[in-house]
């Protein structure tokens, strides 16, 4: 996989990672060409998907799975680079306002999100807590961090991030696509 991608490619990667999800998968299975769905089901990495499929992936993501305004948050950076985060680095990110009760209008530190229990059976914290051995589940696709006015906010990859946080392997890292217009943790830390 490339070490840097455009915002458009980040959107397509996001969409591709949702094809096999329980929550958004049905929208993709109904509205995408069967050959793209088959590739996702077979575990073919996004990097091996033809660029000609990117527009269709983004269209389904923005029309049927998420709203276009939310997805367009990725336009806050012109490009994204792959960064491998430690647990401490992940805990320094911010979580989406969706995970910030009671009003759900402001993002909050990822560390606060992580240490609070899940809010129901579909919450990624609840799902990850039920996985008996998270070390047996390798990360297939990077998560995505957006530039929220200079604040790094995890926008995609919450279940994968929680599986990573529950891992007992100290050498494991959580890969993300990081916005190139804000410093990545590896750029600031020894």
Helices and strands as residue ranges (DSSP letters): E 4-6, H 7-18, H 25-31, H 34-41, G 46-48, G 51-53, H 54-60, I 61-65, H 68-71, G 72-76, E 79-85, H 87-91, E 94-95, G 97-99, E 108-109, H 110-115, H 124-129, G 134-136, E 143-148, E 151-156, H 158-166, E 174-179, H 185-188
